[in-house]
Structures are given as C-alpha cells and as structure tokens.
Amino acid sequence: MFIRFLRESMIAAVLFLAARLYVGWTWLTSGLGKITDGFNPGGFLQGAVAEPVMQGGGAAPAYPWYTAFLEHIAVPNANVFGFLVMWGEVLVGAGLIVGLFTTTAAFFGGTMNMAFLLAGTVSTNPVMLIPAILILIGKGNAGAIGLDRFVPALKEKIGRKPKEQPTAKTA
C-alpha cells in the first residue's frame, strides 16, 4: 500500500519534489564547493585507512574489505576519485533539482552516501540516504514534477519504442 502510494500518488510526487530539492541542493552546493576550493581527497582517504570504522568493542575494523579498497585502490588514485566525487555531486544535485534521470541520480547519490558512511563520515549522509531510497522506491513518480515527465515523449519522438509490458497469457 505504501509503495503504491509512493509510485502513484500526486501527494507523493509533491513530497518527492520537496525531498529532491533539499537533497539536490545539498549535493550541488557540496560539489560546487569542492570544485571552487580545489578538492583533494587524499588526506581524507588516508585518514579513513588509518582509523577505519571499528566493530562494537573496537577490536577489529567493521569493514575490512572497504578499508582494503580504500588503501589499495582509492588512495593511489585519489585524484581520479576526487574528480568523480566533485562532478558526481554536481551532477547528482542538478539531476535531482530539475528532476531529470531522477532515480539514476538518487542511486548514485545513495552510493556516494554509503561510500562516505563506510569510510566513517556520518555528517548529513544518513539524512540524505533515506530520501534517496524512497526516491528509488517511488520510481517514475519521484520525477513526475520535473523533466522526467518529458522523457517518454522524447524517446518516442527519436524513435525509441518504450518497453512493452508483459501481458498475462490465457490458457
């Protein structure tokens, strides 16, 4: 019932708009700040490796696989990851604000939220992750008040046929 509400209700579409504007603005301003300030994630990544998130008693890292990923892949390629984070934040924010490729933007925003949480940065990540999950559940309705509304017509105009819905077979 709740999922149907999220996917079909105009009230949900309005709530999604408010959530998209909040989360999108947060991503957009964060990304633009990183671009203008010359973001270098090297120090953050090294700190996340040196002091990983620990299990309850603090005896062992909670996510040793993620710490290994940071140490062996992210730290040596900090410039690439910095570029991806800066521009990823800007693109996710812009997509959510204008409602274009909304579920894709929410997916990648949520992925960044999880990456930051696994690295030990709480900040606003849980608050931004919850609306991202709801947007993913709401699918097309999340971008109904936005540019996503025009995507099916644009696909039809350029000749790409919409996916056919499966029909029930009769015996």
N, C-alpha and C positions, 0 to 999 in steps of 0.2 A: 504494500500500500504506500509506504514512504517512498520507495523507489519510483513507483508510478507517479506520485506527486512531483518528485524531482524532475522526471523526464517529460511531463505533460502539462503541468500547471503554469498558468501565466503568473501567479503569485511567486512560484519558484523561480521563474525567469527574471522577475524583478529582483528577488533576493540574490540570484546569481549575478545580476548586473552590479549590485552593491558590493558583493564579495569580490568580483573581478576587478572593480575599480580600486578597492582597497589593496588587494594583493598585487595587482598590476602596477599601481603607483609605487608600492614598496619595492618591487623588483626593479622597475625602471629607474627610480632615483638612486637605488643602490648601485646599479650597473653604470649609470652616468657618472656617479661619484667616483667609482673605480677608474673609469676611463679618464676623467679630468685630473685625478690625483696621481696617476701613474701607478696602478695597482701591481704589486709583486707579491704573489702568494708564497714565495719561498720560505719566509720566516714562519708563517702560519703552519705550513706543511711540516717543516722540521719540528716545530713545537708539538704538533699532533702526533708525530712519530716518537718524540722524546717522552711525552706524557700522554699516552693513549687513555681512552676511556677504560676504567678498571671495573672488574666484576665486584659484586657486593662488598666483600671484605678487603678489596684492593690487592689481592694476591696475584692476580693474572689479568692480562688485558681481556676485555669483554669481547672484542672483535679482532683477534689476531690476524685474520685474513685481510681485514681492511687496513690495519697498520702495515702489513707487508705490502699491500697495494700502494699505499702512500709512500713507503720507504723506497720501493724498487721501481715504481712507475711514475708516480706523481712528482716526487721531489726532483728526480733527474730531468723531468720535463716540465718544470714549474712555469716556464714562460708560455708553453702551449696551454697548460691548464689555466693560467691567468687570463689568457686571451679568450678561452672558451667560457670561463666564468663571467668575465666582463660583458662580452657580447651576448652570452646566453641570458644573463639577467636583463639586458636591454630588450632583447627580442621577446622573451617571455613576458616582460612587463607590457611592451607595446601590444603584443597579441591579445593579452587579457583585457587591456583597456579598450581596444577597439572591437574586441570580440571576433577576431579572425583566427581561425585554427585554434579555437579556444581549448578544446580537450588536449590537443597536442602541446600547447603552451602550458597547460596545467600539469600534464605529465612530466615535462622537462623541468618545470618549476619544482614539482614534488620530488623529482630525482635529485635536484640540487639541494633541497631541504634535507633529504635523507643523507646525502653525502656530508653535509655540514654537521648534522646530528651525529653521524658515525665518527666524525673527526673530533667530536667533543664540544662543538659550539651550539649552545641552546639558543640564545638570542630570541629572535622572532620566528624561528623555524617551525616550532610546533603550531603556532598560531596561523602560519601561512600554509602548513601542510594539510590541516583539516579542511579548509575551503577547497584546496586543490583536489583532495579525494572526493569531496562532494561534487565538484565540477565534473570529474571523471565519471561519477555515477550518473549525473544528470545528462550526460552526452550532449546531444544537439540542443536541448533546451537551455543549456548554460550559455550558448552564444546566440540564442534566438533574438535577443535585443542587442544586436551588433552586426558586424559584417558577415558573420557566418550565415545569416539569413539569406544572403545573395549567392552563396557558393553553389547550391544545386542548380540554380538558373544559369549560372556562369558555366558550369560543367556541361549542361545541356546545350548551351549556345556554341561551345567549342567542339561539340560532337562527342563528348564522353558520356556514355549512357550510364545512368545510375544503376547500382547493383539491383538485380532482381531479387525480390523477396521470395523465399521458399513457400510453396503452396502445399496444402495438405492433399495427399493422394487419396483418391476414393477407391474402394475395393470393387 
